[in-house]
Structure formats: C-alpha cells, structure tokens
Amino acid sequence: MPVDWIWGLVGGLLIGLGGAVYLLANGRIMGASGIIGGLVDRSGLSTWKERAAFLIGVFVLPIPLYPLYREVDTHITSNIAVIVVAGLLVGIGTRIANGCTSGHGVCGISRLSLRGIVATVFYIMAGGIAVIIFRHMLGWV
C-alpha cells in the first residue's frame, strides 16, 4: 500500500513548523525567495547570518532523513530545456507575486492574509495552465 501521502503530510508539517518558528523568533515571514533574494541583491546583508542559517538548514536537514526515505520518484523530466524553462517561469512568477509558496501559501494563508490567499490561488492556476500547455499541448514530458 503506497504511503506517499504521509511524506507529503510530514513535509507540510515541517514547513509549517519552520514558518511558525521563523515568525516567532524573528518577527518576519518565512519566504524562501525573500531570504535568498536578500542575499543575492545584498538588501538583506544586515540579517545575513539568519538567512545563511536558514539556507544551510534547508540543505543539511535532508541528510539525516536520507536513510528513512531513499527512493523518491519526483516524476521530473530528463529534458533539460523543460527544466530550464520551468525554473525561469518560477523565478519570474516569484518576482511578479513578490513572494513564493512559503511566504504566500504557507505563511500568508495561515495568517489569513488576503494578499497571500490571492497570490496562492493565482500561482496554483498558473501551474495548472503550465501543465496543460507544456505537457498536454506541446508534449514536453
């Protein structure tokens, strides 16, 4: 019996917990694009230590979890052009929306932020439209 939904639930709980801890500890919303963006454009240099700690945690935490869940089927394509286009579209959408799934979706919706709810509805719709166009109409797999 597949139990993949449990890992999705665990991942969602961990992201929610991380967002709550970040908000309670720093008084700011945990938006990954803003955390990374502040380091890239140098606007967040005053808080570079907490930004770097967050990013280190994102990359280091999966290491101890690896023995628990080795096989991950992400259904990602082997077509590098699709991966590049998808990355660019996500980056452009993040800039247009002034945030990402962690900031708007996880933290925004949990705070009942109208801006977060609207942004989440639109990026979910954009993702669905992208799947229809790229997978079903263009046949990019």
Residue, then its C-alpha position, 0 to 999 in steps of 0.5 A: m500500500p503506497v504511503d506517499w501521502i504521509w511524506g507529503l503530510v510530514g513535509g507540510l508539517l515541517i514547513g509549517l513548523g519552520g514558518a511558525v518558528y521563523l515568525l516567532a523568533n524573528g518577527r518576519i515571514m518565512g519566504a524562501s525567495g525573500i531570504i535568498g533574494g536578500l542575499v543575492d541583491r545584498s538588501g538583506l546583508s544586515t540579517w545575513k547570518e539568519r538567512a545563511a542559517f536558514l539556507i544551510g538548514v534547508f540543505v543539511l536537514p535532508i541528510p539525516l532523513y536520507p536513510l528513512y526515505r531513499e527512493v523518491d520518484t519526483h516524476i521530473t523530466s530528463n529534458i533539460a530545456v523543460i527544466v530550464v524553462a520551468g525554473l525561469l517561469v518560477g523565478i519570474g512568477t516569484r518576482i511578479a507575486n513578490g513572494c513564493t509558496s512559503g511566504h504566500g501559501v504557507c505563511g500568508i494563508s495561515r495568517l489569513s492574509l488576503r494578499g497571500i490567499v490571492a497570490t496562492v490561488f493565482y500561482i496554483m492556476a498558473g501551474g495548472i495552465a503550465v501543465i496543460i500547455f507544456r505537457h498536454m499541448l506541446g508534449w514536453v514530458 
